[in-house]
Amino acid sequence: MHSSKALYRNLVILLISFVFINLAVGFYKSFTKIKNFGSGSISFSVQDKSVLNYFAKKTTVDYISEAEEMIDIFEKYNFSVDSFLNNESSNLIIFSSWPKDFLDINSINKRKKLFINTLLPIIFIENRKILEDRKKILDWWNQSDGESFSREFWPAWLFELSEKYNYTESSLGNLLIRVDVVPISLALSQAAIESGWGTSRYLNEGNAIFGQYTYDKKSGIKPRKRDDDKKFFVKKFSNLSESVRSYLKNINTHFAYETLRVERRKLRMNGEYLLGNVLANYLTNYSERNEEYVKDVKHLIETNNFMKFDKVEGLLN
């Protein structure tokens, strides 16, 4: 009698222990999911295309994790190339990172569409930020009746802005040569070439769209086929916007693209459109392939009809 009671009591204890163990395991898994939520997630925000100052209106950030979810977001907010060009939608979707399962999309056309839809709003917004800087300089210059002032008499914001563009002279005209947009067609074409239309390891591991180099090991990714005597890394970024911003600054400040900036100024002065297939001619120093690289950039712009982006409303100021 006593032995059967003891057996029953032990069985109850075992069952209760089993229940508590399962609850503990379940709690731990849930906690782990919460703790690691950000590791594979992609944040996104929706911004108003019609607003010049993009710091003014931003929606609450949300999170997804897969390429198909990104496609669904674009459809939900009615964003497409056509809606962008025709101003049918003012929603610009800004994604933070590249989806890890991008290559799981079997359709090449579908991947290509997602690539363009993802980068187009980011390039547009980062260019608009440059236009904000440009407008601020022009407004101050006009209020000063076009007079030239030594840097020591510049307002603090103008001094800081010149440092942002690595500029050390006093001529505002020369500063404006640097503070200008890069045609969307040019940026998109280079992004496609440098990232293999979104398939590169550097883009997937470090949001590195344009293959920019760095010699800082901590902020770069080591190329697998790098020669033993080479010390460079491919620079990685915390998000896609930062990568685009770095590319634009590179084009606007590096001495290798001075002729591109001078030609861009001529187009501005003549009241002409800033066209990517024209300015691409001055990118021979971007790649070791020189003229062949330029041909590839121009070919990609023309075969994909990217020229249509260079006349979009909002980047013609």
C-alpha positions as protocol buffer text, in pm:
chain_id: "A"
residue {
  index: 1
  type: MET
  ca { x: 0 y: 0 z: 0 }
}
residue {
  index: 2
  type: HIS
  ca { x: 273 y: 239 z: 101 }
}
residue {
  index: 3
  type: SER
  ca { x: 480 y: 146 z: -202 }
}
residue {
  index: 4
  type: SER
  ca { x: 193 y: 222 z: -446 }
}
residue {
  index: 5
  type: LYS
  ca { x: 132 y: 562 z: -278 }
}
residue {
  index: 6
  type: ALA
  ca { x: 502 y: 641 z: -304 }
}
residue {
  index: 7
  type: LEU
  ca { x: 501 y: 537 z: -672 }
}
residue {
  index: 8
  type: TYR
  ca { x: 196 y: 756 z: -739 }
}
residue {
  index: 9
  type: ARG
  ca { x: 357 y: 1051 z: -559 }
}
residue {
  index: 10
  type: ASN
  ca { x: 681 y: 1009 z: -755 }
}
residue {
  index: 11
  type: LEU
  ca { x: 487 y: 990 z: -1081 }
}
residue {
  index: 12
  type: VAL
  ca { x: 303 y: 1315 z: -1002 }
}
residue {
  index: 13
  type: ILE
  ca { x: 630 y: 1487 z: -914 }
}
residue {
  index: 14
  type: LEU
  ca { x: 786 y: 1361 z: -1240 }
}
residue {
  index: 15
  type: LEU
  ca { x: 492 y: 1492 z: -1445 }
}
residue {
  index: 16
  type: ILE
  ca { x: 502 y: 1831 z: -1272 }
}
residue {
  index: 17
  type: SER
  ca { x: 878 y: 1851 z: -1324 }
}
residue {
  index: 18
  type: PHE
  ca { x: 830 y: 1766 z: -1692 }
}
residue {
  index: 19
  type: VAL
  ca { x: 574 y: 2046 z: -1729 }
}
residue {
  index: 20
  type: PHE
  ca { x: 804 y: 2301 z: -1563 }
}
residue {
  index: 21
  type: ILE
  ca { x: 1099 y: 2193 z: -1777 }
}
residue {
  index: 22
  type: ASN
  ca { x: 894 y: 2240 z: -2095 }
}
residue {
  index: 23
  type: LEU
  ca { x: 776 y: 2580 z: -1977 }
}
residue {
  index: 24
  type: ALA
  ca { x: 1134 y: 2682 z: -1901 }
}
residue {
  index: 25
  type: VAL
  ca { x: 1257 y: 2565 z: -2243 }
}
residue {
  index: 26
  type: GLY
  ca { x: 971 y: 2747 z: -2415 }
}
residue {
  index: 27
  type: PHE
  ca { x: 1047 y: 3067 z: -2223 }
}
residue {
  index: 28
  type: TYR
  ca { x: 1416 y: 3040 z: -2307 }
}
residue {
  index: 29
  type: LYS
  ca { x: 1345 y: 2998 z: -2678 }
}
residue {
  index: 30
  type: SER
  ca { x: 1107 y: 3292 z: -2676 }
}
residue {
  index: 31
  type: PHE
  ca { x: 1362 y: 3506 z: -2495 }
}
residue {
  index: 32
  type: THR
  ca { x: 1633 y: 3401 z: -2740 }
}
residue {
  index: 33
  type: LYS
  ca { x: 1412 y: 3499 z: -3035 }
}
residue {
  index: 34
  type: ILE
  ca { x: 1349 y: 3839 z: -2883 }
}
residue {
  index: 35
  type: LYS
  ca { x: 1714 y: 3887 z: -2799 }
}
residue {
  index: 36
  type: ASN
  ca { x: 1830 y: 3794 z: -3149 }
}
residue {
  index: 37
  type: PHE
  ca { x: 1544 y: 3961 z: -3335 }
}
residue {
  index: 38
  type: GLY
  ca { x: 1760 y: 4236 z: -3480 }
}
residue {
  index: 39
  type: SER
  ca { x: 2033 y: 4005 z: -3608 }
}
residue {
  index: 40
  type: GLY
  ca { x: 1848 y: 3894 z: -3922 }
}
residue {
  index: 41
  type: SER
  ca { x: 1582 y: 4160 z: -3948 }
}
residue {
  index: 42
  type: ILE
  ca { x: 1553 y: 4450 z: -4190 }
}
residue {
  index: 43
  type: SER
  ca { x: 1410 y: 4777 z: -4069 }
}
residue {
  index: 44
  type: PHE
  ca { x: 1222 y: 5005 z: -4304 }
}
residue {
  index: 45
  type: SER
  ca { x: 1057 y: 5345 z: -4295 }
}
residue {
  index: 46
  type: VAL
  ca { x: 819 y: 5525 z: -4528 }
}
residue {
  index: 47
  type: GLN
  ca { x: 901 y: 5884 z: -4620 }
}
residue {
  index: 48
  type: ASP
  ca { x: 713 y: 6148 z: -4813 }
}
residue {
  index: 49
  type: LYS
  ca { x: 867 y: 6218 z: -5154 }
}
residue {
  index: 50
  type: SER
  ca { x: 717 y: 6567 z: -5166 }
}
residue {
  index: 51
  type: VAL
  ca { x: 895 y: 6686 z: -4850 }
}
residue {
  index: 52
  type: LEU
  ca { x: 1232 y: 6852 z: -4911 }
}
residue {
  index: 53
  type: ASN
  ca { x: 1354 y: 6814 z: -4556 }
}
residue {
  index: 54
  type: TYR
  ca { x: 1345 y: 6438 z: -4499 }
}
residue {
  index: 55
  type: PHE
  ca { x: 1421 y: 6477 z: -4131 }
}
residue {
  index: 56
  type: ALA
  ca { x: 1077 y: 6636 z: -4088 }
}
residue {
  index: 57
  type: LYS
  ca { x: 845 y: 6344 z: -4158 }
}
residue {
  index: 58
  type: LYS
  ca { x: 923 y: 5981 z: -4093 }
}
residue {
  index: 59
  type: THR
  ca { x: 689 y: 5698 z: -4014 }
}
residue {
  index: 60
  type: THR
  ca { x: 748 y: 5456 z: -3730 }
}
residue {
  index: 61
  type: VAL
  ca { x: 1018 y: 5206 z: -3818 }
}
residue {
  index: 62
  type: ASP
  ca { x: 899 y: 4850 z: -3874 }
}
residue {
  index: 63
  type: TYR
  ca { x: 1082 y: 4522 z: -3931 }
}
residue {
  index: 64
  type: ILE
  ca { x: 1079 y: 4233 z: -4179 }
}
residue {
  index: 65
  type: SER
  ca { x: 1325 y: 3956 z: -4261 }
}
residue {
  index: 66
  type: GLU
  ca { x: 1272 y: 3823 z: -4614 }
}
residue {
  index: 67
  type: ALA
  ca { x: 1287 y: 3937 z: -4976 }
}
residue {
  index: 68
  type: GLU
  ca { x: 925 y: 3843 z: -5042 }
}
residue {
  index: 69
  type: GLU
  ca { x: 820 y: 4061 z: -4749 }
}
residue {
  index: 70
  type: MET
  ca { x: 1008 y: 4352 z: -4907 }
}
residue {
  index: 71
  type: ILE
  ca { x: 817 y: 4298 z: -5230 }
}
residue {
  index: 72
  type: ASP
  ca { x: 491 y: 4295 z: -5034 }
}
residue {
  index: 73
  type: ILE
  ca { x: 584 y: 4625 z: -4864 }
}
residue {
  index: 74
  type: PHE
  ca { x: 641 y: 4795 z: -5200 }
}
residue {
  index: 75
  type: GLU
  ca { x: 299 y: 4675 z: -5317 }
}
residue {
  index: 76
  type: LYS
  ca { x: 131 y: 4778 z: -4993 }
}
residue {
  index: 77
  type: TYR
  ca { x: 257 y: 5136 z: -5021 }
}
residue {
  index: 78
  type: ASN
  ca { x: 208 y: 5153 z: -5398 }
}
residue {
  index: 79
  type: PHE
  ca { x: 573 y: 5209 z: -5481 }
}
residue {
  index: 80
  type: SER
  ca { x: 705 y: 5117 z: -5824 }
}
residue {
  index: 81
  type: VAL
  ca { x: 923 y: 5274 z: -6092 }
}
residue {
  index: 82
  type: ASP
  ca { x: 612 y: 5397 z: -6273 }
}
residue {
  index: 83
  type: SER
  ca { x: 450 y: 5545 z: -5962 }
}
residue {
  index: 84
  type: PHE
  ca { x: 781 y: 5710 z: -5874 }
}
residue {
  index: 85
  type: LEU
  ca { x: 822 y: 5870 z: -6217 }
}
residue {
  index: 86
  type: ASN
  ca { x: 458 y: 5971 z: -6252 }
}
residue {
  index: 87
  type: ASN
  ca { x: 422 y: 6102 z: -5896 }
}
residue {
  index: 88
  type: GLU
  ca { x: 131 y: 5862 z: -5842 }
}
residue {
  index: 89
  type: SER
  ca { x: 266 y: 5778 z: -5497 }
}
residue {
  index: 90
  type: SER
  ca { x: 458 y: 5997 z: -5255 }
}
residue {
  index: 91
  type: ASN
  ca { x: 573 y: 5699 z: -5048 }
}
residue {
  index: 92
  type: LEU
  ca { x: 944 y: 5627 z: -5051 }
}
residue {
  index: 93
  type: ILE
  ca { x: 1032 y: 5298 z: -4881 }
}
residue {
  index: 94
  type: ILE
  ca { x: 1374 y: 5302 z: -4718 }
}
residue {
  index: 95
  type: PHE
  ca { x: 1510 y: 4959 z: -4623 }
}
residue {
  index: 96
  type: SER
  ca { x: 1809 y: 4927 z: -4394 }
}
residue {
  index: 97
  type: SER
  ca { x: 1974 y: 4613 z: -4529 }
}
residue {
  index: 98
  type: TRP
  ca { x: 1980 y: 4358 z: -4806 }
}
residue {
  index: 99
  type: PRO
  ca { x: 1768 y: 4043 z: -4764 }
}
residue {
  index: 100
  type: LYS
  ca { x: 1975 y: 3732 z: -4691 }
}
residue {
  index: 101
  type: ASP
  ca { x: 1747 y: 3522 z: -4911 }
}
residue {
  index: 102
  type: PHE
  ca { x: 1771 y: 3750 z: -5217 }
}
residue {
  index: 103
  type: LEU
  ca { x: 1910 y: 3469 z: -5433 }
}
residue {
  index: 104
  type: ASP
  ca { x: 1617 y: 3247 z: -5337 }
}
residue {
  index: 105
  type: ILE
  ca { x: 1407 y: 3453 z: -5576 }
}
residue {
  index: 106
  type: ASN
  ca { x: 1419 y: 3235 z: -5887 }
}
residue {
  index: 107
  type: SER
  ca { x: 1304 y: 3495 z: -6138 }
}
residue {
  index: 108
  type: ILE
  ca { x: 1592 y: 3716 z: -6256 }
}
residue {
  index: 109
  type: ASN
  ca { x: 1345 y: 3987 z: -6359 }
}
residue {
  index: 110
  type: LYS
  ca { x: 1187 y: 3979 z: -6014 }
}
residue {
  index: 111
  type: ARG
  ca { x: 1529 y: 4013 z: -5848 }
}
residue {
  index: 112
  type: LYS
  ca { x: 1617 y: 4299 z: -6081 }
}
residue {
  index: 113
  type: LYS
  ca { x: 1291 y: 4477 z: -6001 }
}
residue {
  index: 114
  type: LEU
  ca { x: 1351 y: 4441 z: -5627 }
}
residue {
  index: 115
  type: PHE
  ca { x: 1707 y: 4571 z: -5670 }
}
residue {
  index: 116
  type: ILE
  ca { x: 1590 y: 4886 z: -5848 }
}
residue {
  index: 117
  type: ASN
  ca { x: 1293 y: 4944 z: -5617 }
}
residue {
  index: 118
  type: THR
  ca { x: 1517 y: 4916 z: -5311 }
}
residue {
  index: 119
  type: LEU
  ca { x: 1797 y: 5147 z: -5424 }
}
residue {
  index: 120
  type: LEU
  ca { x: 1596 y: 5405 z: -5620 }
}
residue {
  index: 121
  type: PRO
  ca { x: 1435 y: 5574 z: -5314 }
}
residue {
  index: 122
  type: ILE
  ca { x: 1762 y: 5573 z: -5121 }
}
residue {
  index: 123
  type: ILE
  ca { x: 1960 y: 5734 z: -5404 }
}
residue {
  index: 124
  type: PHE
  ca { x: 1682 y: 5988 z: -5455 }
}
residue {
  index: 125
  type: ILE
  ca { x: 1668 y: 6088 z: -5087 }
}
residue {
  index: 126
  type: GLU
  ca { x: 2046 y: 6110 z: -5042 }
}
residue {
  index: 127
  type: ASN
  ca { x: 2064 y: 6331 z: -5352 }
}
residue {
  index: 128
  type: ARG
  ca { x: 1788 y: 6550 z: -5213 }
}
residue {
  index: 129
  type: LYS
  ca { x: 1989 y: 6596 z: -4895 }
}
residue {
  index: 130
  type: ILE
  ca { x: 2276 y: 6723 z: -5110 }
}
residue {
  index: 131
  type: LEU
  ca { x: 2035 y: 6964 z: -5277 }
}
residue {
  index: 132
  type: GLU
  ca { x: 1938 y: 7093 z: -4931 }
}
residue {
  index: 133
  type: ASP
  ca { x: 2306 y: 7172 z: -4866 }
}
residue {
  index: 134
  type: ARG
  ca { x: 2336 y: 7334 z: -5209 }
}
residue {
  index: 135
  type: LYS
  ca { x: 2023 y: 7546 z: -5161 }
}
residue {
  index: 136
  type: LYS
  ca { x: 2144 y: 7665 z: -4821 }
}
residue {
  index: 137
  type: ILE
  ca { x: 2476 y: 7780 z: -4970 }
}
residue {
  index: 138
  type: LEU
  ca { x: 2306 y: 7956 z: -5262 }
}
residue {
  index: 139
  type: ASP
  ca { x: 2054 y: 8131 z: -5036 }
}
residue {
  index: 140
  type: TRP
  ca { x: 2329 y: 8264 z: -4810 }
}
residue {
  index: 141
  type: TRP
  ca { x: 2541 y: 8370 z: -5107 }
}
residue {
  index: 142
  type: ASN
  ca { x: 2248 y: 8555 z: -5266 }
}
residue {
  index: 143
  type: GLN
  ca { x: 2173 y: 8734 z: -4939 }
}
residue {
  index: 144
  type: SER
  ca { x: 2537 y: 8845 z: -4939 }
}
residue {
  index: 145
  type: ASP
  ca { x: 2493 y: 8989 z: -5292 }
}
residue {
  index: 146
  type: GLY
  ca { x: 2739 y: 8739 z: -5433 }
}
residue {
  index: 147
  type: GLU
  ca { x: 3033 y: 8879 z: -5241 }
}
residue {
  index: 148
  type: SER
  ca { x: 3330 y: 8660 z: -5156 }
}
residue {
  index: 149
  type: PHE
  ca { x: 3418 y: 8624 z: -4790 }
}
residue {
  index: 150
  type: SER
  ca { x: 3723 y: 8468 z: -4631 }
}
residue {
  index: 151
  type: ARG
  ca { x: 3646 y: 8146 z: -4445 }
}
residue {
  index: 152
  type: GLU
  ca { x: 3706 y: 8322 z: -4112 }
}
residue {
  index: 153
  type: PHE
  ca { x: 3394 y: 8530 z: -4179 }
}
residue {
  index: 154
  type: TRP
  ca { x: 3175 y: 8235 z: -4275 }
}
residue {
  index: 155
  type: PRO
  ca { x: 2887 y: 8135 z: -4044 }
}
residue {
  index: 156
  type: ALA
  ca { x: 2954 y: 7820 z: -3843 }
}
residue {
  index: 157
  type: TRP
  ca { x: 2711 y: 7606 z: -4044 }
}
residue {
  index: 158
  type: LEU
  ca { x: 2886 y: 7695 z: -4373 }
}
residue {
  index: 159
  type: PHE
  ca { x: 3226 y: 7616 z: -4227 }
}
residue {
  index: 160
  type: GLU
  ca { x: 3099 y: 7278 z: -4105 }
}
residue {
  index: 161
  type: LEU
  ca { x: 2936 y: 7209 z: -4440 }
}
residue {
  index: 162
  type: SER
  ca { x: 3262 y: 7281 z: -4625 }
}
residue {
  index: 163
  type: GLU
  ca { x: 3441 y: 7034 z: -4400 }
}
residue {
  index: 164
  type: LYS
  ca { x: 3171 y: 6778 z: -4477 }
}
residue {
  index: 165
  type: TYR
  ca { x: 3272 y: 6806 z: -4844 }
}
residue {
  index: 166
  type: ASN
  ca { x: 3648 y: 6809 z: -4768 }
}
residue {
  index: 167
  type: TYR
  ca { x: 3676 y: 7166 z: -4895 }
}
residue {
  index: 168
  type: THR
  ca { x: 3941 y: 7406 z: -4760 }
}
residue {
  index: 169
  type: GLU
  ca { x: 3923 y: 7706 z: -4997 }
}
residue {
  index: 170
  type: SER
  ca { x: 3713 y: 8025 z: -4970 }
}
residue {
  index: 171
  type: SER
  ca { x: 3539 y: 8030 z: -5309 }
}
residue {
  index: 172
  type: LEU
  ca { x: 3172 y: 7941 z: -5274 }
}
residue {
  index: 173
  type: GLY
  ca { x: 3155 y: 7883 z: -5648 }
}
residue {
  index: 174
  type: ASN
  ca { x: 3417 y: 7610 z: -5621 }
}
residue {
  index: 175
  type: LEU
  ca { x: 3241 y: 7466 z: -5317 }
}
residue {
  index: 176
  type: LEU
  ca { x: 2919 y: 7437 z: -5519 }
}
residue {
  index: 177
  type: ILE
  ca { x: 3106 y: 7228 z: -5775 }
}
residue {
  index: 178
  type: ARG
  ca { x: 3129 y: 6963 z: -5505 }
}
residue {
  index: 179
  type: VAL
  ca { x: 2785 y: 7010 z: -5355 }
}
residue {
  index: 180
  type: ASP
  ca { x: 2568 y: 6868 z: -5629 }
}
residue {
  index: 181
  type: VAL
  ca { x: 2375 y: 6553 z: -5716 }
}
residue {
  index: 182
  type: VAL
  ca { x: 2496 y: 6242 z: -5894 }
}
residue {
  index: 183
  type: PRO
  ca { x: 2246 y: 6135 z: -6164 }
}
residue {
  index: 184
  type: ILE
  ca { x: 2028 y: 5846 z: -6049 }
}
residue {
  index: 185
  type: SER
  ca { x: 2101 y: 5658 z: -6373 }
}
residue {
  index: 186
  type: LEU
  ca { x: 2474 y: 5671 z: -6302 }
}
residue {
  index: 187
  type: ALA
  ca { x: 2441 y: 5564 z: -5938 }
}
residue {
  index: 188
  type: LEU
  ca { x: 2203 y: 5277 z: -6025 }
}
residue {
  index: 189
  type: SER
  ca { x: 2422 y: 5153 z: -6307 }
}
residue {
  index: 190
  type: GLN
  ca { x: 2735 y: 5151 z: -6092 }
}
residue {
  index: 191
  type: ALA
  ca { x: 2545 y: 4985 z: -5809 }
}
residue {
  index: 192
  type: ALA
  ca { x: 2434 y: 4708 z: -6045 }
}
residue {
  index: 193
  type: ILE
  ca { x: 2788 y: 4652 z: -6176 }
}
residue {
  index: 194
  type: GLU
  ca { x: 2966 y: 4668 z: -5840 }
}
residue {
  index: 195
  type: SER
  ca { x: 2715 y: 4446 z: -5658 }
}
residue {
  index: 196
  type: GLY
  ca { x: 2632 y: 4205 z: -5942 }
}
residue {
  index: 197
  type: TRP
  ca { x: 2270 y: 4322 z: -5933 }
}
residue {
  index: 198
  type: GLY
  ca { x: 2250 y: 4254 z: -5561 }
}
residue {
  index: 199
  type: THR
  ca { x: 2428 y: 3918 z: -5552 }
}
residue {
  index: 200
  type: SER
  ca { x: 2770 y: 4017 z: -5418 }
}
residue {
  index: 201
  type: ARG
  ca { x: 2906 y: 3888 z: -5091 }
}
residue {
  index: 202
  type: TYR
  ca { x: 3001 y: 4241 z: -4984 }
}
residue {
  index: 203
  type: LEU
  ca { x: 2646 y: 4368 z: -5020 }
}
residue {
  index: 204
  type: ASN
  ca { x: 2502 y: 4075 z: -4828 }
}
residue {
  index: 205
  type: GLU
  ca { x: 2761 y: 4081 z: -4551 }
}
residue {
  index: 206
  type: GLY
  ca { x: 2823 y: 4452 z: -4516 }
}
residue {
  index: 207
  type: ASN
  ca { x: 2566 y: 4658 z: -4710 }
}
residue {
  index: 208
  type: ALA
  ca { x: 2855 y: 4746 z: -4944 }
}
residue {
  index: 209
  type: ILE
  ca { x: 2689 y: 4844 z: -5270 }
}
residue {
  index: 210
  type: PHE
  ca { x: 2969 y: 5017 z: -5460 }
}
residue {
  index: 211
  type: GLY
  ca { x: 3280 y: 4818 z: -5367 }
}
residue {
  index: 212
  type: GLN
  ca { x: 3460 y: 5107 z: -5200 }
}
residue {
  index: 213
  type: TYR
  ca { x: 3801 y: 5028 z: -5051 }
}
residue {
  index: 214
  type: THR
  ca { x: 3934 y: 5087 z: -4703 }
}
residue {
  index: 215
  type: TYR
  ca { x: 4260 y: 4998 z: -4530 }
}
residue {
  index: 216
  type: ASP
  ca { x: 4094 y: 4970 z: -4190 }
}
residue {
  index: 217
  type: LYS
  ca { x: 4055 y: 4600 z: -4113 }
}
residue {
  index: 218
  type: LYS
  ca { x: 3784 y: 4666 z: -3854 }
}
residue {
  index: 219
  type: SER
  ca { x: 3556 y: 4848 z: -4099 }
}
residue {
  index: 220
  type: GLY
  ca { x: 3611 y: 4625 z: -4401 }
}
residue {
  index: 221
  type: ILE
  ca { x: 3563 y: 4279 z: -4551 }
}
residue {
  index: 222
  type: LYS
  ca { x: 3868 y: 4095 z: -4683 }
}
residue {
  index: 223
  type: PRO
  ca { x: 3833 y: 3988 z: -5048 }
}
residue {
  index: 224
  type: ARG
  ca { x: 3879 y: 3613 z: -5088 }
}
residue {
  index: 225
  type: LYS
  ca { x: 4100 y: 3649 z: -5396 }
}
residue {
  index: 226
  type: ARG
  ca { x: 4309 y: 3942 z: -5278 }
}
residue {
  index: 227
  type: ASP
  ca { x: 4677 y: 3923 z: -5376 }
}
residue {
  index: 228
  type: ASP
  ca { x: 4915 y: 3858 z: -5088 }
}
residue {
  index: 229
  type: ASP
  ca { x: 5086 y: 4194 z: -5133 }
}
residue {
  index: 230
  type: LYS
  ca { x: 4757 y: 4387 z: -5118 }
}
residue {
  index: 231
  type: LYS
  ca { x: 4628 y: 4534 z: -4792 }
}
residue {
  index: 232
  type: PHE
  ca { x: 4288 y: 4676 z: -4887 }
}
residue {
  index: 233
  type: PHE
  ca { x: 3945 y: 4568 z: -4766 }
}
residue {
  index: 234
  type: VAL
  ca { x: 3598 y: 4637 z: -4903 }
}
residue {
  index: 235
  type: LYS
  ca { x: 3436 y: 4891 z: -4676 }
}
residue {
  index: 236
  type: LYS
  ca { x: 3123 y: 4776 z: -4493 }
}
residue {
  index: 237
  type: PHE
  ca { x: 2834 y: 4991 z: -4374 }
}
residue {
  index: 238
  type: SER
  ca { x: 2570 y: 4978 z: -4103 }
}
residue {
  index: 239
  type: ASN
  ca { x: 2291 y: 5031 z: -4358 }
}
residue {
  index: 240
  type: LEU
  ca { x: 2224 y: 5084 z: -4728 }
}
residue {
  index: 241
  type: SER
  ca { x: 2170 y: 5459 z: -4695 }
}
residue {
  index: 242
  type: GLU
  ca { x: 2514 y: 5499 z: -4541 }
}
residue {
  index: 243
  type: SER
  ca { x: 2666 y: 5310 z: -4834 }
}
residue {
  index: 244
  type: VAL
  ca { x: 2494 y: 5535 z: -5090 }
}
residue {
  index: 245
  type: ARG
  ca { x: 2592 y: 5845 z: -4890 }
}
residue {
  index: 246
  type: SER
  ca { x: 2957 y: 5735 z: -4892 }
}
residue {
  index: 247
  type: TYR
  ca { x: 2949 y: 5674 z: -5268 }
}
residue {
  index: 248
  type: LEU
  ca { x: 2804 y: 6019 z: -5338 }
}
residue {
  index: 249
  type: LYS
  ca { x: 3066 y: 6182 z: -5117 }
}
residue {
  index: 250
  type: ASN
  ca { x: 3336 y: 5987 z: -5298 }
}
residue {
  index: 251
  type: ILE
  ca { x: 3219 y: 6116 z: -5638 }
}
residue {
  index: 252
  type: ASN
  ca { x: 3183 y: 6470 z: -5499 }
}
residue {
  index: 253
  type: THR
  ca { x: 3517 y: 6498 z: -5319 }
}
residue {
  index: 254
  type: HIS
  ca { x: 3780 y: 6258 z: -5453 }
}
residue {
  index: 255
  type: PHE
  ca { x: 4040 y: 6415 z: -5684 }
}
residue {
  index: 256
  type: ALA
  ca { x: 3994 y: 6124 z: -5929 }
}
residue {
  index: 257
  type: TYR
  ca { x: 3652 y: 6261 z: -6027 }
}
residue {
  index: 258
  type: GLU
  ca { x: 3739 y: 6629 z: -6054 }
}
residue {
  index: 259
  type: THR
  ca { x: 3678 y: 6632 z: -6430 }
}
residue {
  index: 260
  type: LEU
  ca { x: 3334 y: 6478 z: -6376 }
}
residue {
  index: 261
  type: ARG
  ca { x: 3246 y: 6757 z: -6132 }
}
residue {
  index: 262
  type: VAL
  ca { x: 3372 y: 7026 z: -6371 }
}
residue {
  index: 263
  type: GLU
  ca { x: 3163 y: 6881 z: -6656 }
}
residue {
  index: 264
  type: ARG
  ca { x: 2863 y: 6863 z: -6423 }
}
residue {
  index: 265
  type: ARG
  ca { x: 2903 y: 7232 z: -6347 }
}
residue {
  index: 266
  type: LYS
  ca { x: 2911 y: 7313 z: -6721 }
}
residue {
  index: 267
  type: LEU
  ca { x: 2584 y: 7127 z: -6768 }
}
residue {
  index: 268
  type: ARG
  ca { x: 2435 y: 7324 z: -6477 }
}
residue {
  index: 269
  type: MET
  ca { x: 2555 y: 7657 z: -6616 }
}
residue {
  index: 270
  type: ASN
  ca { x: 2412 y: 7576 z: -6959 }
}
residue {
  index: 271
  type: GLY
  ca { x: 2076 y: 7479 z: -6812 }
}
residue {
  index: 272
  type: GLU
  ca { x: 2108 y: 7121 z: -6932 }
}
residue {
  index: 273
  type: TYR
  ca { x: 2003 y: 6799 z: -6759 }
}
residue {
  index: 274
  type: LEU
  ca { x: 2265 y: 6614 z: -6555 }
}
residue {
  index: 275
  type: LEU
  ca { x: 2269 y: 6291 z: -6753 }
}
residue {
  index: 276
  type: GLY
  ca { x: 2439 y: 5976 z: -6630 }
}
residue {
  index: 277
  type: ASN
  ca { x: 2543 y: 5853 z: -6974 }
}
residue {
  index: 278
  type: VAL
  ca { x: 2723 y: 6186 z: -7029 }
}
residue {
  index: 279
  type: LEU
  ca { x: 2899 y: 6205 z: -6692 }
}
residue {
  index: 280
  type: ALA
  ca { x: 2992 y: 5835 z: -6710 }
}
residue {
  index: 281
  type: ASN
  ca { x: 3263 y: 5935 z: -6958 }
}
residue {
  index: 282
  type: TYR
  ca { x: 3460 y: 6079 z: -6666 }
}
residue {
  index: 283
  type: LEU
  ca { x: 3466 y: 5762 z: -6454 }
}
residue {
  index: 284
  type: THR
  ca { x: 3779 y: 5607 z: -6603 }
}
residue {
  index: 285
  type: ASN
  ca { x: 3949 y: 5624 z: -6263 }
}
residue {
  index: 286
  type: TYR
  ca { x: 3673 y: 5436 z: -6081 }
}
residue {
  index: 287
  type: SER
  ca { x: 3795 y: 5097 z: -6200 }
}
residue {
  index: 288
  type: GLU
  ca { x: 4123 y: 4942 z: -6315 }
}
residue {
  index: 289
  type: ARG
  ca { x: 3935 y: 4857 z: -6635 }
}
residue {
  index: 290
  type: ASN
  ca { x: 3925 y: 5229 z: -6721 }
}
residue {
  index: 291
  type: GLU
  ca { x: 3754 y: 5283 z: -7059 }
}
residue {
  index: 292
  type: GLU
  ca { x: 3600 y: 4935 z: -7061 }
}
residue {
  index: 293
  type: TYR
  ca { x: 3435 y: 5012 z: -6729 }
}
residue {
  index: 294
  type: VAL
  ca { x: 3294 y: 5336 z: -6871 }
}
residue {
  index: 295
  type: LYS
  ca { x: 3153 y: 5143 z: -7167 }
}
residue {
  index: 296
  type: ASP
  ca { x: 2984 y: 4895 z: -6933 }
}
residue {
  index: 297
  type: VAL
  ca { x: 2830 y: 5174 z: -6723 }
}
residue {
  index: 298
  type: LYS
  ca { x: 2693 y: 5354 z: -7030 }
}
residue {
  index: 299
  type: HIS
  ca { x: 2568 y: 5031 z: -7185 }
}
residue {
  index: 300
  type: LEU
  ca { x: 2383 y: 4938 z: -6867 }
}
residue {
  index: 301
  type: ILE
  ca { x: 2226 y: 5287 z: -6842 }
}
residue {
  index: 302
  type: GLU
  ca { x: 2104 y: 5273 z: -7199 }
}
residue {
  index: 303
  type: THR
  ca { x: 1986 y: 4911 z: -7217 }
}
residue {
  index: 304
  type: ASN
  ca { x: 1786 y: 4953 z: -6894 }
}
residue {
  index: 305
  type: ASN
  ca { x: 1654 y: 5298 z: -6991 }
}
residue {
  index: 306
  type: PHE
  ca { x: 1786 y: 5444 z: -6666 }
}
residue {
  index: 307
  type: MET
  ca { x: 1805 y: 5787 z: -6836 }
}
residue {
  index: 308
  type: LYS
  ca { x: 1440 y: 5837 z: -6744 }
}
residue {
  index: 309
  type: PHE
  ca { x: 1544 y: 5881 z: -6379 }
}
residue {
  index: 310
  type: ASP
  ca { x: 1766 y: 6181 z: -6457 }
}
residue {
  index: 311
  type: LYS
  ca { x: 1471 y: 6406 z: -6534 }
}
residue {
  index: 312
  type: VAL
  ca { x: 1266 y: 6316 z: -6229 }
}
residue {
  index: 313
  type: GLU
  ca { x: 1096 y: 6599 z: -6047 }
}
residue {
  index: 314
  type: GLY
  ca { x: 1276 y: 6689 z: -5727 }
}
residue {
  index: 315
  type: LEU
  ca { x: 1635 y: 6666 z: -5853 }
}
residue {
  index: 316
  type: LEU
  ca { x: 1629 y: 6944 z: -6111 }
}
residue {
  index: 317
  type: ASN
  ca { x: 1685 y: 7236 z: -5871 }
}
